[in-house]
Amino acid sequence: MPQTTTSPGVKTLVCRVCQKAFSKAEHLRRHERCHTGSKPFICKECNRPFARQDALTRHEKLHVRAANSKHAREHQPGHAVAQPNSLNPLPCWDTIKVPANPTIPTPTQTQSWEASQSDQDFGLHQAASDLDFSLIWPDSEGLFQSIMSSDTTDQWQMPLGALPFPPVVQDANTMSFGSPNSFDDRSSSIGAIPFGGSREAVRDVTEMVTSSSSSVTAAIKATSINSVFLDECLHMFFVRFIPTFPILHRATFVFRECTHPLLLNAMALGSLYLGPKDSVAKGEALWRLAHTAVATSWQSLITHRGPYDACKGVQLLVTALLGQIYGALSKNRVVRTTSQVFRPLGFFWARHCGMLDCAPFSLENFPFPTASSTEKDQKWRQWAAREIQQRALLAYHVLDGLVAQMSGDGASTRHVANPLILPSNETAFDAGSPDEWLVHMRSQTTDQPSFRLIFRSLFPPVGSIRPLDYQLSAFALRVVLEGLQSLVSDSDDSELVAVGVPSRSDVKRALAQVHETISMSIHLAAPERLEVLLRWHTICLDTMINSTVLCRHVCSRFDVAQHVSGGSRTMKAGFDMARWVNTEDARRALLHAIAIQDIIEQLPRGRAHVIHMPSSLFAAATVYVVFSLAGVTNVKLPRTIAWKDTLLSQSDLNLGCESAGSSGVSETRRFIEEGRTESPPGMRASRNLLYEMNSMQKLFRCLISQWGIAHDMEEIVDKWITLCH
């Protein structure tokens, strides 16, 4: 019998396991099922057990809805009768194609993203209303019911099993704790815990964890999330986010083969592209639920293996990647900090599961054109799973470099030692059928180089600056750039680098080679080229001065609160902004900052939300404000700019005195060395940096709808503009 305590006029029942008090016996019995795992309520249709009657009632509505839908289809003229879907635990569902022409209006390539921002919000709102009648992802309804189901939600809350010792039902005289149910089944070193203070501590911790978890799941219910919203989010994830960050394979994506945390993080990212104002709050609730699941259940998630995965833990890695992308660019500062703290875990999980040791998909495994459709489909899905695993690891390198630059800290891994090979070309990855995939793969180079080899080729003992001999996709180029960014962050302004780290001049020459490669890559689409160049200019700017540290210096100097970056790195003692703006490095940084602004304004809508855009724009704004505060607001620029000259000096080239070059090259170098240009007045470009900061502020306001961190950036820029007037 449960223990009872009596107070004046009130009889209280107490749970023996956690000592939690209840006023009614039925509430106590329902609570005890959390400890015993009992599920006495059984569905008559599919025999699925539930711990609570209300959860069973909601579940039975799925059967009623499925029966009604089937009845409607059977009586629809000319419509074939479909087989009923299983409801245990989600509707049995295979891949459904997103319509080739979605209802969201598609902009022209020449339409700027800034000018059409309001049109985008209107179009998304219209698309949302269209989805009310038919879900693109029917399993969204099952996922919604699963989230709302109390018995399932309890599984995602932080149980005592997340602590070093899981709870068991004890008798009145003893309290024993077994070994944790960990992923490697190691026994616990914690034995029996005595009565007294320890028992009270366990009860307090239990209440704290339960309260924390309940607040997460309560937020889901409070935000009015429904299956239509989940459907919209996943749709936008694939049509807006994936084209700029191709890490999941749309053509072979199967809803029911994905873990719930992965789906929740994908939907959280997709929510950022929806028009309604409450989408952000709803998306953050989904992220918190996924984060709670990963933080408390990674031991089991790391053992999950999809039907085509080469090893375990792939979906955990993808889940962490998507969650940290969302967190790193969130408006919520606590969420941003959480993302930064968890950043190194992805590399650890990948090494633990042996992902770095998985052999690439061999060309010998490709089916012949005469093979059966079943064999082709099987091989296609195996290849896609291996490609997703590889791209997720590479994407983790991209995210690691970006967050390291934004925070001013070092990278979490040694990028230049990356043993992974280049991902397959994008045409093969975008193929919509096995036959189309085979056509593209047959034309691909058989021996793909590793990124380690590519980095070695960027640092030859002696050589000229020329394009790389490899055909690199935009995604692969971003991986290479983050590797170079990690080398930039490993050195300081005094050129005092760590042992084994290339000098700043060597890194600059490598960046010049990458620029030549980008310029000569005719296979890159125009938006892809702009996106890659955007990141290239930002890294080049940081070779002149660390923009994150410079931002901290300006904010500290003028008492401006900033919450964009943490860390402790500061400018060297005696740094003088007024003196710095008259240096060659300052003018080089200014040219790259101007290029960043120009590229962002050129990007078409739909491709204007790559994850590195906020940090790139903020780095440019930081350079602008330093020049403006030093009194240099009007700048006369060269008519044409040779980017090699903005990056490399004569000493970097190690070529001695050059002979007279083209007028563009000499003009660029003269501007850098002397701060002036000899272009005719009608031909030269002129910029008022203070006016340009006003334009940047508008760009940040457009970015806020996708990446919340732009909100904090815009506030800082607003205060900087006030200082400059």
N, C-alpha and C positions, 0 to 999 in steps of 0.2 A: 504494500500500500504506500502511496506517496505520503511524505511527511506533511503535517499540517501545523500552522501557527495561528494563534488566536489573538486578535486585537479587539478592542471594544466595538461590538456590533458587527464585526467582519471576520469571516473565516477564510483563511488564505491557504491555498495548496501550493506546495513547493516541489519543483522538479529535483529528483535525487541526483541527477547528473550535473546540472549547472546551477542548482539552487535558485532558479528563477521562480518568482511567485506568480500565482494566478488566482483569480477570484472565482472561476467556474471550472468544474471538473472537465467539461468538454474542451475548454481551451487548453488545459493541461494535457489531455490525451492527444490533441492535435499537435501540440508542441513536442511531446515525447516521440512522435514518429520521426522527427528530425534526427533523433539519436539512434532509434532502432532501425530506421529505414523501412518501416512498415508502410505498405500501400494497399489498404483494404478495399478501395473503390475501383471496380473493374469495369472497363468499357465492354458492353455487350456485343459490339460490332467487331472489334479487333483484339479484345482481351488485354488491352494495355492497362497496367495498374496505375493508380494515382493515390497520392497521400491525402488529398482533400476533395470533398464533394464538389466544391465550386470549380476546381480545376477540371474534374471529370465533366461537369456541365458544359464548360467552354469547349472542351475537346469534342463532345458529342455534337456540338454545332457544326463542326467540320464535316461530319458524316452527313448531316442534314443538308448542308450547303452543296456537298459533292453529289448527293442524290438529286437535289433540285436541278443542278447544272446538267447532270446526265439526262434527266427527264426532258429538259429544254432542248438539248442537242438531239435526242431521239425524235422529237416532234418537229424539228426544224427541217423543212423540205430540202432534199438533196444533200443532207449532211450525214456522213458516216457515223455509226455508233462507236464511241471511244471506250476503251476499257477503263474501269474505275481505277483511280490511283490509290496506292497504299497510304495509310495515314500513320505509319509506325516507323520512325518518329516524324518523318516529313513526307509529303507527297512524293511518290516515286516520279522522278523527273529527269529527263535527259536534256541535252543542249537545245535551247530555243534560239533561233537566229533573231538578232535585233534587225528591224526593218532597214533595208538599204538606205531609204530616205526617211529618217525620223521626222517627227512633227516639229522639232525645233528648227527654226529658220537658220539656214546655213549662209554665212556671210561670204562675200567675195574676197579673194586673196588681197585685194588692194584696200579693202575697208579696214581702217584702223580700229583696234580694239577699244581705244578710249572713246572714240566718237560714237560707237555703237553699243556702249555699255547699257544704256537704258533699254535699247531694243532687245538685248539679250535677256534682261530680267523679265520683260513682257512676254517674250517667246517661251521662256521656261515656265512662266505661270500658265500660259495657254497649254503647254505640254502636260503640265500637272493635271489640268482639268480633263484632258483627253484620256489620261491613264485611269481615271475613276471608273471607267466602264470595262476595261480589260487590262489585266496585269501582263506586262511583258515577261515578268518572271513569276509564274504562278506559285512557285514554292515560297515566295515572300509571305503569303498568307500563313503557310505552315510555320515559317520562322517566327512570324509575329505571335501566333498562338503559343509557340514554344516559349518565347520570351515572357509572355503574359501569364503563362501557366505557373502557378505557385510552386508546384513540385519541381519543375525544371529550374525556375528562378533560384530556388533554394540551393540547387547544385552549383550555381554560379556565385553564390555568396561566399564570403570567407569563412569556411568551416574551421573547427578546431584542428582538422587534419592538416591545415596549413601551418600549424605550430609544430614544434619538435615532437609533440605527443598528441595522438588523436584520442577523442573521448570514447569510453565504453561505458555501458551501464554497470554500476557497481552495487553491491549489496550494502546493508546498513553499517557494516563493520570495516569494509576495506574499500580502497580506491586504487585500482590498478590501471596502468596504462600500457598498452602494447606498443610494438614497434611501428614506426610510421609506414604508411602505404606508399613508399617512394618508388621512383621509376626504376631503381636498380635493386629494390628489395633488400637493402642493407638494414640490419637490425639497429634499433635505437640504443644509444648508450645511456639513456635516461631510464632509470628503474622506477620503483614505486615512489609516489610522492606522499608524504605523511599528511595527517590532518593539520588543522591550525591555519597559520598564515599562508602556507602554500596553497591549501585548498581554497581559501578566500581569494588568493591571487588568480587562480585558474578561473574562478567564477567571474571576477572582474574583467579579466582578459576576454572571456567568452562574451560578456555583455558588450564590451567595447567593439569586438570584431563583428558581432551580430548587428550592432547599431550602425557601424560604418557600412557594412554590406547592404543593410536594408535601405540606407539613404541612397545608394546607387540604384537599386532596383525601383525604389519609389520614384526616383527622378524619371525613369522610363515611363511609368504610368502617368506622372504629372504633366508630361509634355505632349500628351495626346498623339503619340506615335501610333500609326496604323499600318496595315499591310501596303496600302497605296504609297505611303511615304517611303517605306523600305524599297518598294519596287522602283520608285523614281530615283532614289539614291543609287541603287546598283546600276540602273540604266545610265545615269550621268557619270558614274565612275568609269564605265567602259567607253562612253562616247566623248568624254571631255578629259579625264585624267590619263587614262592609258595611252592615248595617242602621243602625249608629251612625255610619258614615262613607261615604255612598253615592257612590263614585267609579268603580266598575266596573259595567257593565251585565250583570247575571246572565242575562237572557233571550237575549241575542245573543252571549254569551261562547263562543268557540270555542277549545278547548285548543290545537290545532295551529297556530293563527294567532298564538300568543303566543311571544315569545322566551323562552329558558330562564331568564335572570336575572329576568324579571318573574314567572314561575311560582314560582321559588325564593323570592323575597321574599314573595309572597302566601302560600306554604306556611309560611314562617317565622313570619308573623303568625298564621296559623291554628294553628300548634303551641302558641301561648300559651293556647289554649282547651281543650287536651286534658288529661286527668286524670293519666296516668302521669308519674312524677317525671322520667324521662329525656327527656321531650318537650322540655324547655327546652334541654338540651344538643344534641339533634338539630336543633331549630329554629335554634340559633345556628350550627351547622355549615352548614346551608342558607344562612343569611344571609352567612356568610363566603365561601362559594363564589360567591354572586351578587355580593357586593361585589368580589371578585377579578375576576370577569368584566367588571363595569362599569368598574373602575379601569384595566384593561388593554385593553379592547376598546370603549370608548365611541366611538372614531373610526369604527368600523363600525356600532355600534348606532345612532348618530345619523343614519345614512343609511337605516335600516330604515323602511319605510312599509307599514303594514297595508293589506289590500285595500280598506278603506273610509275610511282616514285622509285628512284634508284636507292634511296635510303630513308631512314626515319627522320622526322623533325622538319621536313621541308615546309609544311604548312605553318609550323610554329615560326620559322624564319620569316616567311612571307607576312604572317600576322604581325610580328614585331616590326618589320620594315614599314608596313602601312601605318601601324599605330604611331611609330616614331616620326614619320613624315607629317602626319596630322598634328602630333604634339609639338614638334619643333617649330611649326609655323602658326600655332594657335594664338588667339588673342589672350587666352587665359594664361597668366604667368606661371601658375602652379603646374599646369599641364606642360608648359614648355620646359620647366625645370625637371619634371618627371621624365620627359623624353630624353633630356641630356644625360640624366643619371643612368638610365637603362641602355644608353647607346652601345656600350661595348658588349652587351650580352649576346647580340646576334652573332658576332664573330666567335664567341665562346661556344654557343650552341652549334654553330656550323662545324667547328673543329671537333666537338664532342661526337657529333653524328657521322663524322667522316666525309662530309660533303666536299672538302677540298681534295679528297683522294679518289673521288668517283671518276672513272674513265669517261671521256666524252662519247657521245653516240657515234658508233663506228659506221662508216659508209658501207661496210660489209653487211650491216643489218638492214639496209634499205631494201624494200621489196622490189621485185622486177615489175615492169609495166604490165606484164601479163598476169600478175598475181591476183588473187581474188580480192573483192572489195573488203571482205572481213579482215584479211591479212594486212591490207594497206591501212585500214582504219586502226588496227591494233598497233602497227609500227608508228603510225602518225602520232598516236596518243603517247606512246612511250617516248618518242623524240620530244614532243611538246613538254612532257613532264621533266625531262632532263634539261631542256632549254629554260624552263621556268626556274628550276633550281639554280642554274648557272647565272641567269639574269638577276635573280633575287640577291645572290652573293655580290654580283657586280654593282647592283643598285645600292647595296649596303655600303660599298666603298664610296659611291657618289654622295650618299647621305652623310657619311662620316666626314668626308672632306668639307662638305657645305656647313655642317654644324660646327666643326672645328674652326672654320674661318669666321662664322658668325659669333662664336663665343670667345674667340681669341686664344683658344687652347690648342693643344696638339692633337694629332690624329690618334685613333684608338688602335690602329694596326699599321704595319709597314706596307704602304701601298705599292711601292716599287718592287716588292718581293712577291706580288700577286701571281700565283702559278696558273690561274685560270686562263683558258684560251679565249679568243674572240667569240662573241656570240654569233649565231647564224645571221645571214643578211635579213633585212626587214621584210623584203618581199616574200621570203619563205615563211617568216613568222606571221605575216598577215594573210597567208593563204587560207582560203575558206573551205578547202576540200583536200582529201589525201592526194588526188591526182594533180591538183594545182601545186601542192606542196612538193611532190616528187619532181615536177618540172623545174622548179627553182632550185631544189637541192642538188640536182644532177649538174647544174652549171656552177655550183659553188666550189671554191678551192678545197682540195682534199685535206691539205695540211694547214690548219689554222695556227698561227703563232700564239704564244702565250703573252700576257701583258708584261711579264718579267722580261721577255725578249724584246718587246717593243720599247720598254724603258731603257734597256741597254743600248738599243740603236739610237736613242735620243741623246746619248752621251758618248759619242765616239772620241777616241784619243785626239784625232786631228781630222778636220773635215769641213766642208763648206755647208752652208745652211740650205738644205734642199728638202723637198717633201719626203715623207716616209714611203717605203715601197709597199705598204699594205693598204688595202681598201677598207677603211674604217667607217663604220656607220656613225650616225650622230650619237647614239647611245655609247658606243665604244670610245668615241672621242671624249665624251664627258668623263668616262672612267680614267682616261689618260690625263685629262686636265686636273682631276682631283688628286692624282698621284703627284703631279708637279706642284699643286698647291700645298700638299703636305711637306714637300721639300722646302718651299718658301717659308712655311711656318716654323721649320726646324732651324732656320738661321735668323740672326738678328741684324740690326742696322749696321753693326760694326764688322760684318762679314766674319764673325767668329762662329763658325759652324761646328757641329759635333763631328766626331771621328766617323768617317765613311759617308758623310753627307756632302753632295756636290756644292761647289761654291755658288754664290748668287749669280756670277757671270755665266757659269755652266747652265744653270736653270733658265736664265734668260735666252741663251742660245737654243735650248730645248723648246722653249715656248715659241721662238721664232720658227723653228721647224714645224711645230704643230700648226702655226698660222699658214705656212706654205701648204701644208697638207689640206687644211680646210679650204683654202683658195682653189686648189687643184682638184678637189673632190666633186666632180660633175654629177655624181649620183645623188648628192644631197639635195633635198627639196629646199626652196628658198626659206621657208620658216625654220627648218632644221638648221640651216646654215646660220641664220640670225641667232637662234637660241644658243648654239655652240659658241659663236663669236661673243655673245653677251657674257658668258662665263669666262672666256679667254681674256677679254678686256678687264674684267674684275680681278683676275689673278695677276695680270700684268700690273694693274694699279697697285696691288699689294706688294709687288716686288720693289716698288718705289718707296712705299710707306705702308705700314700696317693700318688699314682703314679702321679696323675695330678699335685698336689702341688709340688712334687719332681721335675717334669719336669720344672715347672716355676722357681724353685730355681736354677736348673742347668743353664737354659738359662739366667737368670738374673745375676748369678755369672760370667758367661763367655761371657756376652754380645752377646748372640745368639738370633736373632729375631725369635719369634714363634707366629703362628696364629691358633694353634690347639685349644686352650682353652682360655676362658676369665675368668672372676671372679676375686675376690680380695683375696682369701685365700692364705696365704703364710706359709712357714715353720716357726717354732718357732724361736725366736731370739737366736742366738748362735748355730744354727745347724751346725755341723761339719761333712762333708761327709766322710772324712778320718777316723774319730772316729766311725761313724755309720756303715761302712762296716765291722767292727770287732765285731758287736753285734750279738746276736742270731737272732733277728728279721731280720737283713740284710741277714743272711745266709738262713733263712726260705724264704724270698722274692726271693732270688736267685734261690732256688730250684723250686719255682713255675714259675719263669721266664723261666727257662730251659725247664720245662714241656710245657709251652705255645708254645715255638718255636718248640719243638718236635711234638706236636699235629698238628700244622699248616702244617708241612712238611709231616705228615702222611695222611692228609685228601685227599681223591680222588677228581679229577676234577669234577665239577658239584655240589659238596657239599662244596666247599672251599670258599664260598662267603657269609657266614652268616653275619648279620649286625654287630655283635660284634667283628669280626675278626680284623679290623684295630686298634681299641682301645686296644684289648688284646695284639697284637704284639707290639704296641707302649709302653705299660706299661712294657713289658719285656725288650725292648730296653733301657728304662729309667734306669732300675736297672743295666743293663749291663754297661752303660756308667758311672754310679756312681762308680762301682767297678773299671772300667778301669782307670778313672781319679784319683782314690785313689791309683793306682799302683798295684791293684790285678787283673791281667789278666789271669794267669793260675790257674785253680781251679781243684783240685782232688776231685771227688765226690764219694759217697758210691756206692757200686755195685748194691744194691737194696734200694729202698726208701719206707718207711712206711709213707703214706701221713698223717695219724693221728698225727704222731710225728712232722711233719713239721708245723702242725697247732696248736697243743696243747702242753703246758708245763705241768709240774707236778702240778703247782698251778691251771691251767685251769681244769685239770681232777678232782681235789679235792679228790685224792685217796691216798695221802701220798707217801711214797717210794714204788715203784713197785719192785716186785721180778724180777729176771733175766728173760727177755723175749727172744724172738727169736733173732737170730743174726742180722737179717735185721733191727728190731726195734732198738736194742741197737746201731747198727752202724749208723743209721740215727740220733739218738739223740746225739751220740758222735760227729758227724760232726757239728750239730747245736750248741752244747755247747762248743766244743773245736776247731772247724774249721779244723778238720783233720779226716782222715779215716784210718782204719786198714786193709782194703782189700789188698790182695796181689797185687803187681805192675801190674801183667798181667790181673787182674780181675777188677780193679777199672776203673771208667770212668774219663776222663780228658777233660776239655774244655778250649780253649783259647778264652776268651770273646771278644777280639778285632777282631779275625777272625770271630767269630760268628756274630758280628755286621755287617760285610761285607755280610754275608749270609742273614741277616735280610734285609739289604738294597735291595737286589735282590727280596726278598719276597714283599716288599713294592711296587717295580716297577711292579710286577705282579698284585698287588691289585689295582693299579691306574686305570686300564681299567674298573673296576667295581665301585669302591668307590673312588671318586676324592679326598676326604680328605687325602687319603694315599699320595697324591702328596706333601702336606705340611709336613706330617710326615717324608717322605723320605728326604726332604730338611734339616730338623732338624737333622736327623740321620747322614746325610752326613757331616754336620758341626761338629757334635760330634766326628765322626771318625777322622776328621782333627785335632781336639783338642787333641785326644789321641795319635797321632803319634809324 
